[in-house]
Amino acid sequence: QPRPQPQQPQPQRQPCPHPTTATAPAPASPPSSDLETDLLHYLSLLTPTSPLVSTVNATFDAEYNTTEAAAELTEYYRARPELRNYTLETEVPRMEYRIAVRKG
C-alpha cells in the first residue's frame, strides 16, 4: 500500500499588479525564446497607455458603473451573508483598489 506523500507548503500567491499600473520591463537583452517574447508582448498590452486597457476599462465602466449594478450587487450580498463575510475577509485584502470619485 503506498504511503501518503507529505504535504508540500504552498507558495504564497503574490497579488497581480493592477492593469492600469503595470509596466513592461525593458529587456536587458534580446528575448531568448518565443515564450519570453510572448510574455514581454503580453506585458506591453497591460501598460496604462495600451488601447486594450483603455477599451476594457471603458467597457467595464459602461456596464458596471451604474446605480442599477450597485443595487444588484448590494442585494446579492445581502441575500448571502456568508459570501459577504468571505469576500470582505478573504478576497478583498488580496486585491488592490482605487476609488475614483466623479465631480459633478
N, C-alpha and C positions, 0 to 999 in steps of 0.2 A: 504494500500500500504506500503510495507516495506521501512524503511528508509535506505539510503545508510550508510554503515559502514565507520567510519573514517579510513583513510589510516594509516597503521602502518609503522613507519620508517623501512626501510630495513637495516639489519645489514651489516656492512662493510665486504666485502669479503677480506680475507687475501690471499696473493699470496701463491701458493703451493711451497714447497721447491723444488729446482732443484733435479732431481733424483740422480745425482751424488754426492750431498752433504747431502742427507737425512740420518739420522742415527736412528736406532730403539732404543728407550729409554730402559734402563734396568728396568724391572718392579720392583716396590717397594715391591710387594708381589705377590704371585702366582695369575694368572688371575682368576677372579671370574665368568666369563661367557664365553660361546662359542664365543660370539661376540668379547669380549676383546682378547681372544686367536687368533681369526681370524685377528683382526686388528694388533696385535703385529707381527703375521706371515707376513702380508702384508708389514708392515714397514721394516721387515728384508729383504724382497725382493728388497727394494729400496736402500740398502746400496751401497756405491761405489764398494765394492768387490763382490757384488752379480753377479752370472753368468747371471741372467736375464738382469740386467742393461748393462753389457758388450755386450750381444747379441743384445739388442735393439739399443744401440749406434752404434755398428758395422753395423747393417742393415741400419740404417738411414744414416750413413756416406757413405756407398757404393751406396745407392740410390740417395741421395740428395746433397752430397758434390762434385758436378761436375760442370764444366763450362756450360754444357747444361741446368742443372737445374737452375742455376743462371740466365741464359739468359731467360729461360721461365718465371721465377718469375718476372724479370725486365719488360718483355713485358706485362705480366698480369696486373701489377700495372700501367704501362704506359698507357694502354688502359682504365683504370678505375681510374681516378684521385680522385674521391670521396672516393673510397675504400682505396686508398693510404693514403689520409689525415686521414680518420677514424683510419686506422691501426696505423699510426705514432702518432696520438694524443691520442688515447684511448687504443688500445691493447698493444702497445709496452711498455708503462710505467707500465703495470700490471705484467710484466714478468721479470725474472732475466736472464741475458745473460752473456755468457762467449765467448770471441773471442779467438780462438786458431789459431796461425799462424804457418804453417809448414815451416821449414827451408829447403832450397834445391832448 
